């Protein structure tokens, strides 16, 4: 038992990110930029808005307009915010039009409004913004269109990204004046004037308010020709097509002076026709892939014609991509992932520099409740048509925000008061060099043993105390089962994490280590390592942090500070990442030599990413509902009582709104109780339907004579429409 429990104790550092809660401090600060026209002054609303473009559907208390990006954004969510918070929500229709009535149930707003649209385009989230001054709101004569250009105007007026300011609760509403809006629109219009001129958009257009149809003409045609993408500090703006495609200007709302896009060489109608034709041909190509996978896994010979001869996607050539991605078939207990029956579609051209080359994005909807996967690739056109060329990268990498629902840990003073614990120098304290425990013979603990709480610097500290004793192995396990204590408050608080996702299947075989640099990370970076591999592929979907190797976890607590760094420096650095950040991933070979580097953009932090407690926090999570099934709770006594018999997992779960994908993972670690030293880990995975209610997981973990359970951990991961993960886990320190 001693080796078993010590092994568990040593694993607490590795499992800490999934077991802990630490409150996050929200540092609110105003963002830079111009004065935005000064303080708001309420004037004669009707006279002040007399120059508004014609809008037949406008009225006081009504927010209306169209959402488009060169095509209508149908069935997208639209949120209206005032200085008091969220005012109302609605959605766009099939033509991208929306109309939200603010006249009920309460009094309609009289101040400035921020309007937010959240959509999915080719499998990726898209967030657009628009803003109205108090005069415009009161007059009710202006439409408010939601486009990438309206988003730049809004950021210009506010001095920073609207989503970042919303998350911080730091919008400076008095900046929103009609003068500030006119100045911002002038700057944005100057930047894209060559596109507007080429698309024959009238010079007197109001980019925010002129009513237009998302029908591929006029302003909508211009939007189709502009590629605007988020970047650190703002947005990049470029022509989508033509020789200048990809030659971006940076629009920084804190210092908006991006210059002017170059003129397009050649008639714009030719490139508009090229974009339309390529989109149609790509849609046809993806449709044929849907048909190819309709009945089963295609052969390599059937798939090869879809890939270019020089195909390279995330480190995989054509042969490897077909085998590891397109023909992937996971066993039932590992999620049963398969592309059989998948739907390929929603094509979007991102860049079209020549008639035979393009960069595109599309979505793949796998069979079952797996959610939508976004794929970005280059295309090349030959005599037979378009072929997929891959992304040209050496790995598939993404950075996410994650909110973890876990225990509110007990503090060291509380443990001392309740159990008489003390901390002393001990090599087991890998972080602090100290170890905390309480002696037996007090607080209801039997004499002759100790209650170990571990290293006070571990994020798991204060979650669970493990009772250590002497005697036979059976006696030690029995004592641990009876006297170990949950000392935290399970599932009562959330913690914000920064999660690095390096796909374990889509990465060059030569990569041995991935080092992440930038943002608030240490100057030397942090390392990710490959997971173990089984007969069916990698043990985990993504590479893991080197300090958490074997756990399947690659997340750092938001605000984490490496040893030797001044805490104030860490605070400032993490504060700077709240609006997004560019992180560099160095791919290293077995000798530590750099193969290549990839830069990945972290989106702005999600709303309500700080610490929260109580029922309101739990309601935002899809979670295991083990409180309603006490017999299924993974109490430590259940694990220590297991000596080789089969374990039945029967866990109900509760859904939540806004979830786009839902995944359950389970890990059971057990040890050989006779020939000590041998361990094994059993893993299960399932993809669940987020819309299902009253569902439950049922798994049977097989028996193994003379083997005893050592650790059990379950995780339910819900991914929302913005790619933010909300994770509820269960373990002996968090048993419901």
C-alpha positions in Angstrom: 0.0 0.0 0.0 2.8 2.4 0.8 4.1 2.3 -2.8 0.6 2.6 -4.1 -0.3 5.6 -2.1 3.1 7.2 -2.6 2.7 6.7 -6.4 -0.7 8.4 -6.1 0.7 11.3 -4.1 3.5 11.8 -6.7 0.9 11.9 -9.4 -1.0 14.7 -7.7 1.3 17.2 -9.3 0.5 15.8 -12.7 -3.2 15.7 -12.0 -3.2 19.1 -10.3 -4.7 21.1 -13.3 -7.8 18.8 -13.2 -8.2 18.9 -9.5 -7.8 22.4 -8.3 -9.4 25.7 -7.8 -7.6 29.0 -7.4 -9.3 32.3 -7.7 -8.3 34.6 -10.6 -8.0 38.3 -10.0 -9.6 40.4 -12.7 -7.6 43.5 -13.4 -9.6 46.1 -15.1 -7.9 48.8 -17.0 -8.9 51.2 -19.7 -7.5 50.7 -23.2 -5.5 53.1 -25.2 -6.5 55.0 -28.3 -8.0 58.4 -29.2 -10.5 60.2 -27.0 -13.3 59.0 -29.3 -15.0 62.4 -29.5 -15.2 63.1 -25.8 -18.1 62.7 -23.4 -21.5 61.9 -24.6 -23.9 64.9 -24.8 -27.6 64.3 -25.1 -29.0 66.7 -27.8 -32.1 66.9 -29.9 -32.2 63.3 -31.1 -34.4 63.9 -34.1 -32.4 66.8 -35.4 -29.1 65.1 -34.6 -30.1 62.1 -36.7 -31.7 63.9 -39.6 -28.9 62.8 -42.0 -29.5 59.1 -41.3 -29.7 56.9 -44.4 -33.2 55.7 -45.4 -34.4 52.8 -43.2 -38.1 51.8 -43.6 -37.9 49.2 -40.8 -36.2 51.5 -38.2 -38.1 52.9 -35.2 -37.2 54.0 -31.7 -36.4 50.9 -29.5 -35.7 48.7 -32.6 -32.3 47.5 -33.6 -32.4 46.3 -37.2 -29.9 45.6 -40.0 -28.2 42.9 -42.0 -25.3 40.6 -41.2 -23.0 39.7 -44.1 -19.5 38.9 -45.1 -20.1 38.7 -48.9 -22.9 36.3 -48.2 -25.6 36.5 -45.6 -25.0 35.2 -42.1 -28.1 33.2 -41.5 -29.4 31.9 -38.2 -26.7 33.7 -36.2 -27.2 34.9 -32.6 -27.4 38.7 -32.1 -26.9 40.1 -28.6 -27.6 43.8 -27.6 -25.6 45.3 -24.7 -25.9 48.6 -22.8 -24.0 49.9 -19.9 -26.2 47.8 -17.7 -25.2 44.6 -19.4 -27.1 42.3 -21.8 -30.4 44.0 -22.9 -31.8 41.5 -25.4 -31.0 38.8 -27.9 -32.3 37.6 -31.2 -31.2 35.9 -34.4 -30.8 36.6 -38.1 -33.1 35.1 -40.7 -32.0 33.2 -43.8 -31.1 36.5 -45.6 -29.0 37.7 -42.7 -31.5 40.3 -41.6 -32.3 40.9 -37.9 -34.8 43.0 -36.0 -34.7 43.1 -32.2 -37.4 45.0 -30.2 -36.0 46.6 -27.1 -39.3 48.2 -26.1 -40.3 45.3 -23.7 -40.5 44.0 -21.2 -38.8 47.0 -19.5 -38.1 50.6 -20.6 -36.1 50.8 -23.8 -32.5 51.9 -23.5 -31.7 55.6 -24.0 -28.0 55.3 -24.0 -25.4 53.9 -26.4 -25.7 50.2 -27.5 -23.2 47.6 -28.5 -24.5 44.8 -30.8 -22.7 41.5 -31.1 -23.2 38.7 -33.6 -21.9 35.2 -33.1 -22.0 32.8 -36.1 -20.2 29.7 -37.4 -18.6 30.0 -40.8 -16.9 27.0 -42.4 -16.6 25.4 -39.0 -15.0 28.4 -37.3 -16.6 30.9 -34.9 -17.1 34.4 -36.3 -17.9 37.4 -34.0 -18.9 40.8 -35.4 -19.8 44.0 -33.7 -21.6 47.3 -34.3 -22.3 50.3 -32.0 -24.9 53.0 -31.9 -24.6 56.3 -30.1 -27.3 57.5 -27.6 -28.7 60.0 -30.2 -29.1 57.2 -32.8 -30.8 54.9 -30.3 -33.3 57.6 -29.3 -34.0 58.7 -32.8 -34.4 55.2 -34.1 -33.7 56.2 -37.7 -30.5 54.2 -38.4 -30.1 50.6 -39.3 -27.0 48.9 -37.9 -25.3 46.5 -40.2 -23.0 43.8 -38.8 -20.0 43.2 -41.0 -16.2 42.9 -40.6 -16.0 46.7 -41.4 -18.6 47.6 -38.7 -16.4 45.6 -36.3 -13.3 47.7 -37.2 -15.3 50.9 -36.7 -16.6 49.7 -33.3 -13.1 48.8 -32.2 -11.8 52.1 -33.4 -14.4 54.0 -31.3 -13.9 51.9 -28.2 -10.1 51.9 -28.5 -9.8 48.1 -28.2 -11.4 44.9 -29.3 -15.1 44.9 -28.2 -15.0 41.3 -27.1 -12.0 42.0 -24.8 -13.7 45.0 -23.3 -16.9 43.0 -22.7 -15.1 40.3 -20.9 -13.3 42.8 -18.7 -16.5 44.9 -18.1 -14.3 47.8 -19.3 -16.3 49.5 -22.1 -16.0 53.3 -21.8 -19.5 54.1 -23.0 -19.0 57.9 -23.2 -16.6 57.3 -26.1 -19.6 56.3 -28.2 -20.6 59.6 -29.8 -21.7 60.4 -33.3 -18.5 62.4 -33.9 -16.4 59.4 -32.9 -18.4 57.1 -35.1 -18.0 59.4 -38.1 -14.2 59.7 -37.5 -13.8 55.9 -37.2 -15.9 55.3 -40.3 -13.7 57.7 -42.2 -10.6 55.9 -41.2 -12.0 52.4 -42.1 -13.4 53.6 -45.4 -10.1 55.2 -46.4 -8.4 51.8 -45.7 -10.7 49.8 -48.0 -11.6 52.6 -50.5 -9.9 50.7 -53.4 -12.1 47.8 -52.8 -15.2 50.0 -52.6 -14.3 51.8 -55.8 -13.6 48.5 -57.6 -17.0 47.2 -56.5 -18.8 50.4 -57.7 -20.0 51.2 -54.2 -21.3 54.8 -54.1 -19.0 57.2 -52.4 -21.7 58.5 -50.0 -22.3 55.1 -48.5 -22.5 54.8 -44.7 -20.6 51.6 -43.9 -22.6 51.1 -40.7 -26.1 52.1 -41.6 -26.8 52.2 -45.4 -29.4 49.5 -46.0 -28.2 46.8 -48.4 -29.0 43.3 -49.4 -26.5 40.4 -49.0 -26.9 39.4 -52.6 -23.4 39.7 -54.0 -23.8 43.2 -55.3 -22.7 46.6 -54.1 -21.3 46.6 -50.5 -21.9 42.9 -50.3 -19.6 42.3 -53.3 -16.9 44.5 -51.7 -17.2 42.4 -48.5 -16.6 39.3 -50.5 -13.3 40.7 -51.8 -11.9 41.7 -48.4 -10.3 39.2 -46.0 -10.3 40.5 -42.4 -8.9 38.2 -39.8 -8.1 38.7 -36.0 -4.5 39.2 -35.1 -2.7 40.3 -32.0 -3.4 43.9 -31.3 -6.2 44.1 -33.9 -7.0 42.8 -37.3 -5.3 42.1 -40.6 -7.1 43.5 -43.7 -6.2 42.4 -47.3 -7.6 41.7 -50.7 -9.0 38.2 -50.8 -8.2 37.8 -54.5 -5.6 39.0 -57.0 -1.9 39.4 -57.0 -2.0 41.5 -53.9 -3.9 38.8 -51.9 -2.3 38.2 -48.6 -0.5 41.6 -48.5 -2.3 42.7 -45.4 -2.6 46.0 -43.6 -2.8 45.8 -39.8 -5.7 47.7 -38.2 -4.9 48.5 -34.5 -7.8 50.2 -32.8 -5.4 51.7 -30.2 -3.6 53.5 -33.1 -5.7 53.2 -36.2 -3.5 54.4 -39.0 -3.2 51.4 -41.3 -2.8 53.2 -44.6 -4.7 52.2 -47.8 -5.0 48.8 -49.5 -3.3 48.7 -52.9 -5.3 48.9 -56.0 -6.4 45.6 -57.7 -4.7 44.8 -60.9 -7.2 43.8 -63.6 -11.0 44.1 -63.7 -12.6 43.3 -60.4 -15.4 41.5 -62.2 -12.9 38.9 -63.3 -11.9 38.1 -59.7 -15.5 38.2 -58.5 -16.3 35.6 -61.1 -13.2 33.6 -60.2 -14.2 33.5 -56.5 -17.7 32.5 -57.4 -16.5 29.7 -59.7 -13.9 28.4 -57.3 -16.4 28.3 -54.4 -18.8 26.3 -56.6 -16.1 23.9 -57.7 -14.8 23.4 -54.2 -18.4 22.8 -53.0 -18.6 20.1 -55.7 -15.3 18.6 -54.7 -16.4 18.4 -51.0 -19.8 16.9 -52.1 -18.0 14.1 -53.9 -16.1 13.4 -50.7 -19.4 13.2 -48.8 -20.6 10.7 -51.4 -17.4 8.7 -51.2 -17.7 8.2 -47.4 -21.4 7.6 -47.4 -21.2 3.8 -47.2 -17.8 3.0 -45.8 -14.1 3.8 -45.5 -12.8 4.4 -49.0 -9.7 2.7 -50.2 -6.4 4.6 -50.5 -6.7 4.3 -54.2 -10.1 6.0 -54.2 -8.8 8.8 -52.0 -5.5 9.5 -53.7 -6.9 11.5 -56.6 -8.3 14.1 -54.2 -4.8 15.0 -53.0 -2.0 16.8 -54.8 1.3 15.1 -55.5 3.1 17.6 -53.1 0.4 17.3 -50.4 1.6 18.2 -46.9 -0.8 18.8 -44.1 0.3 19.1 -40.5 3.4 17.0 -41.0 1.6 14.3 -43.0 2.2 13.5 -46.7 -0.7 12.1 -48.8 -0.1 8.5 -47.8 0.1 9.3 -44.1 -2.9 11.6 -44.2 -5.1 9.0 -45.8 -4.1 6.4 -43.3 -4.1 8.5 -40.1 -6.9 10.9 -40.8 -9.2 10.0 -43.6 -9.3 6.2 -42.8 -9.2 6.6 -39.0 -11.5 4.2 -37.3 -11.6 4.3 -33.4 -12.9 1.4 -31.4 -16.3 1.9 -29.7 -14.8 2.3 -26.2 -12.5 5.0 -27.5 -15.2 7.2 -29.0 -15.9 5.3 -32.3 -14.7 8.2 -34.3 -15.0 7.7 -38.1 -15.6 9.7 -41.2 -18.0 7.2 -42.5 -21.2 9.1 -43.1 -19.5 12.4 -42.6 -20.6 15.6 -44.4 -18.1 17.8 -46.1 -19.1 21.4 -47.0 -19.6 25.1 -46.2 -16.7 26.1 -48.4 -15.1 29.5 -47.9 -12.3 30.9 -50.0 -9.8 32.7 -47.8 -7.2 33.8 -50.3 -7.1 33.4 -54.1 -3.7 34.8 -55.4 -3.9 33.2 -58.8 -6.4 31.3 -60.9 -4.8 27.9 -60.0 -4.0 28.5 -56.3 -6.2 29.2 -53.4 -6.4 28.9 -49.6 -9.7 27.7 -48.3 -11.6 26.6 -45.3 -14.4 24.0 -45.0 -16.1 22.0 -42.3 -16.3 18.3 -41.7 -19.3 17.0 -39.7 -18.4 13.5 -38.6 -21.1 10.9 -38.0 -22.8 11.1 -34.6 -22.6 13.9 -32.1 -19.0 14.9 -32.6 -19.6 18.5 -33.5 -18.1 20.3 -36.5 -14.4 20.3 -37.4 -12.8 23.1 -39.3 -10.1 22.3 -41.9 -8.0 24.9 -43.6 -6.0 23.9 -46.7 -4.4 25.1 -49.9 -5.8 24.1 -53.2 -4.1 23.6 -56.5 -5.8 23.3 -59.9 -4.5 21.2 -62.8 -6.0 19.8 -65.9 -8.4 17.5 -63.9 -9.6 20.2 -61.5 -8.9 21.2 -58.0 -6.9 19.0 -55.6 -6.3 19.4 -51.9 -2.7 20.4 -51.1 -2.8 20.6 -47.3 -1.8 23.5 -45.1 1.9 23.2 -45.6 2.5 23.1 -41.8 4.3 20.6 -39.7 1.7 20.2 -37.0 -2.0 20.9 -36.2 -2.0 23.4 -33.3 -4.7 25.4 -31.5 -4.8 27.4 -28.3 -8.0 27.6 -26.3 -9.5 29.1 -23.2 -10.9 26.5 -20.8 -13.0 26.9 -17.6 -12.7 24.0 -15.2 -15.4 23.2 -12.6 -13.6 21.8 -9.5 -13.3 21.9 -5.8 -12.8 24.9 -3.7 -9.7 23.8 -1.8 -9.2 24.2 1.9 -6.4 26.6 2.9 -3.4 25.7 5.0 -4.7 27.5 8.0 -8.0 25.7 7.8 -6.2 22.3 7.6 -4.0 23.2 10.6 -7.1 24.3 12.6 -9.1 21.2 11.7 -6.5 18.5 11.7 -3.4 20.0 13.4 -1.4 19.7 10.2 2.1 21.0 9.9 4.6 21.4 7.0 8.3 20.5 7.1 11.2 20.1 4.7 10.7 17.0 2.6 11.9 15.8 -0.8 8.4 14.8 -1.8 7.5 18.5 -2.1 8.6 18.9 -5.7 7.6 22.5 -5.9 8.2 24.0 -2.4 10.6 21.4 -0.9 8.1 21.0 1.9 5.3 18.5 2.7 2.2 19.0 4.9 0.6 16.3 7.0 -1.4 15.7 10.2 -0.4 13.0 12.7 -2.8 10.3 13.7 -4.4 10.2 17.2 -6.4 13.5 16.7 -9.3 14.9 14.7 -10.8 11.4 14.6 -7.8 9.8 13.0 -6.3 6.6 14.5 -2.9 6.6 16.0 0.0 5.1 14.1 -0.7 6.9 10.7 -0.6 10.3 9.1 -3.0 12.2 6.9 -0.9 13.6 4.0 -2.0 16.8 2.2 1.1 17.2 0.1 3.1 20.1 -1.3 1.5 23.5 -0.3 2.4 24.9 -3.7 0.6 22.2 -5.7 -2.7 23.4 -7.1 -4.2 20.1 -5.7 -3.2 21.1 -2.2 -6.3 21.3 0.1 -8.4 19.0 -2.0 -7.9 15.5 -0.5 -5.9 14.1 2.4 -4.6 10.6 2.0 -4.2 8.5 5.2 -0.9 6.6 5.3 -0.3 3.7 7.7 1.8 0.6 8.2 0.9 -3.1 8.2 0.0 -5.5 5.5 -1.0 -4.2 2.1 -4.6 -5.1 2.7 -4.6 -3.3 6.0 -3.0 -0.2 4.5 -5.6 0.0 1.7 -8.4 -0.6 4.2 -7.1 2.2 6.5 -6.8 4.6 3.5 -10.3 3.8 2.4 -11.7 4.5 5.9 -9.7 7.5 7.0 -8.8 9.5 3.9 -10.7 12.8 3.8 -12.1 15.1 1.1 -11.1 18.4 2.5 -12.2 20.7 -0.3 -15.7 21.5 -1.4 -16.4 19.5 -4.6 -17.7 21.1 -7.8 -18.1 24.6 -6.3 -15.8 26.9 -8.2 -14.3 27.5 -11.7 -10.8 28.2 -12.7 -9.6 29.6 -16.0 -6.9 27.7 -18.0 -4.8 28.3 -21.1 -4.9 25.0 -23.1 -2.4 24.0 -25.8 -3.8 21.5 -28.3 -1.1 19.9 -30.5 -2.9 17.1 -32.4 -1.2 13.8 -31.6 -2.2 12.4 -35.0 -1.5 15.4 -37.2 2.2 16.1 -36.6 5.4 15.4 -38.4 7.1 12.1 -37.2 10.4 13.9 -36.7 9.0 16.2 -34.0 10.1 15.0 -30.5 9.3 18.1 -28.4 7.1 21.2 -28.9 8.2 24.3 -27.0 5.7 27.1 -26.5 6.9 30.7 -26.2 5.4 34.2 -25.9 2.7 36.0 -24.0 3.0 35.5 -20.3 5.1 32.3 -20.6 8.7 32.1 -19.3 11.3 33.3 -21.7 12.6 29.7 -22.1 9.1 28.5 -22.9 7.3 25.4 -21.7 7.5 22.0 -23.3 4.9 19.6 -24.6 5.6 15.9 -25.1 4.0 13.2 -27.2 1.5 10.9 -25.5 2.1 7.1 -25.4 0.9 5.2 -28.4 -1.3 2.1 -28.4 -2.2 -0.4 -31.1 -5.1 2.0 -32.1 -3.1 5.2 -32.1 -2.1 7.8 -29.5 -3.3 7.3 -25.9 -4.5 10.9 -25.8 -5.8 13.2 -28.6 -3.2 15.9 -27.9 0.4 16.3 -26.7 0.7 16.9 -22.9 2.7 19.3 -20.8 6.0 17.8 -19.9 5.3 18.4 -16.2 2.0 16.6 -16.5 3.2 13.8 -18.8 0.8 10.8 -18.8 -2.3 12.8 -17.7 -3.5 13.9 -21.1 -3.6 17.5 -19.9 -1.9 20.5 -21.5 -3.4 23.4 -19.6 -1.8 26.1 -17.5 -3.8 27.9 -14.8 -4.5 31.5 -16.0 -2.1 33.7 -14.1 0.5 30.8 -13.5 3.9 32.1 -12.6 7.1 30.2 -13.0 9.6 29.9 -10.2 12.0 32.8 -10.1 9.7 35.3 -11.7 8.3 38.3 -9.9 4.6 37.8 -9.3 3.9 41.4 -10.3 5.6 40.8 -13.7 3.4 37.7 -14.1 0.3 39.7 -13.3 1.1 42.3 -15.9 2.0 39.7 -18.5 -1.2 37.7 -18.1 -3.2 40.9 -18.1 -1.7 41.7 -21.5 -3.0 38.3 -22.8 -6.6 39.0 -21.9 -7.2 40.6 -25.3 -5.6 37.7 -27.2 -2.0 36.9 -27.9 0.3 35.4 -30.5 2.2 32.3 -29.2 5.1 30.6 -31.0 5.3 26.8 -31.1 8.9 25.6 -31.8 8.9 22.1 -33.2 12.2 20.4 -32.1 13.7 17.1 -33.2 15.2 14.4 -30.9 18.5 16.3 -30.6 16.6 19.5 -29.6 17.3 21.2 -32.9 14.6 23.5 -34.4 12.6 22.0 -37.3 10.3 24.9 -37.8 8.1 27.3 -35.8 4.4 28.1 -36.0 2.6 31.1 -34.7 -0.9 30.6 -33.3 -3.3 33.3 -32.1 -5.1 33.0 -28.8 -8.6 34.6 -29.0 -9.6 37.2 -26.3 -10.7 35.7 -23.0 -14.3 34.5 -22.7 -17.0 36.3 -20.7 -17.1 35.4 -17.0 -13.7 33.7 -17.1 -12.8 34.7 -13.6 -13.5 32.6 -10.5 -17.1 31.9 -9.7 -18.8 29.8 -7.1 -22.2 28.3 -6.3 -25.1 27.1 -8.4 -24.9 29.9 -11.0 -21.4 28.8 -12.0 -22.4 25.1 -12.2 -25.4 25.9 -14.4 -23.0 27.1 -17.2 -21.4 23.6 -17.4 -22.6 20.4 -18.9 -21.7 18.2 -15.9 -21.8 14.8 -14.4 -24.8 14.6 -12.1 -23.4 12.3 -9.5 -25.1 13.9 -6.6 -28.3 12.3 -7.9 -26.6 8.9 -8.1 -24.6 8.5 -4.8 -23.7 4.9 -5.5 -21.7 6.1 -8.6 -19.6 8.7 -6.8 -15.9 7.8 -7.1 -15.2 8.0 -3.4 -11.7 7.1 -2.3 -13.2 4.2 -0.3 -14.6 2.7 -3.5 -11.2 2.7 -5.1 -9.2 1.4 -2.1 -11.8 -1.4 -1.7 -11.3 -2.6 -5.2 -9.0 -5.6 -5.5 -9.5 -6.8 -9.0 -13.2 -7.0 -9.5 -15.0 -5.3 -12.5 -16.1 -1.8 -12.0 -19.4 -0.5 -13.4 -19.5 3.2 -14.3 -23.0 4.5 -14.5 -22.9 8.2 -14.5 -25.8 10.5 -15.4 -25.0 13.9 -16.9 -26.8 17.2 -17.3 -26.7 19.3 -20.5 -26.5 23.0 -20.8 -27.3 25.6 -23.5 -24.8 26.8 -26.1 -22.8 23.5 -26.3 -21.7 22.6 -29.8 -19.7 19.5 -28.9 -19.6 17.2 -25.9 -17.0 14.6 -25.0 -16.6 12.3 -22.0 -13.2 10.7 -21.0 -12.4 8.2 -18.3 -9.1 7.0 -16.9 -8.7 4.2 -14.3 -5.2 3.5 -13.1 -4.6 0.2 -11.2 -1.6 -1.6 -9.8 -0.5 -5.2 -9.3 -1.0 -5.9 -5.6 1.1 -9.0 -5.7 4.0 -8.2 -7.9 4.2 -4.5 -6.9 5.5 -2.0 -9.3 3.4 -2.9 -12.4 0.6 -0.4 -13.3 -1.8 0.0 -16.2 -4.3 2.6 -17.2 -7.6 1.8 -18.8 -9.2 4.6 -20.8 -12.6 5.2 -22.3 -14.0 7.9 -24.5 -17.4 8.8 -25.8 -18.8 11.6 -28.0 -22.3 12.7 -26.7 -25.2 14.5 -28.2 -25.3 17.9 -26.6 -29.1 18.1 -27.2 -29.9 14.9 -25.4 -31.5 15.1 -21.9 -31.5 12.5 -19.2 -28.6 10.6 -20.7 -26.0 8.6 -18.9 -22.7 7.0 -19.5 -22.4 3.2 -18.9 -19.0 1.6 -19.0 -17.8 -1.7 -17.6 -14.1 -1.7 -16.6 -12.9 -5.3 -16.7 -11.8 -7.3 -13.7 -8.2 -8.3 -13.2 -7.3 -10.7 -10.4 -4.9 -9.4 -7.7 -5.0 -5.9 -9.2 -6.3 -2.9 -7.2 -7.6 0.5 -8.3 -5.2 3.3 -7.7 -6.9 6.3 -9.4 -10.1 7.1 -11.2 -10.8 10.2 -13.1 -13.6 11.3 -15.4 -13.9 14.4 -17.5 -16.9 15.9 -19.4 -15.8 18.5 -21.9 -18.3 20.9 -23.5 -17.2 23.2 -26.3 -19.3 26.3 -27.0 -19.8 28.2 -30.2 -16.7 30.3 -29.6 -14.4 27.3 -29.1 -14.2 27.8 -25.3 -14.2 24.6 -23.3 -16.0 24.1 -20.0 -14.8 21.0 -18.2 -16.4 19.1 -15.3 -14.2 16.4 -13.9 -14.8 13.8 -11.2 -12.1 12.2 -9.0 -11.8 11.2 -5.4 -11.1 14.9 -4.6 -14.1 16.0 -6.5 -16.6 13.1 -6.2 -19.7 14.9 -7.7 
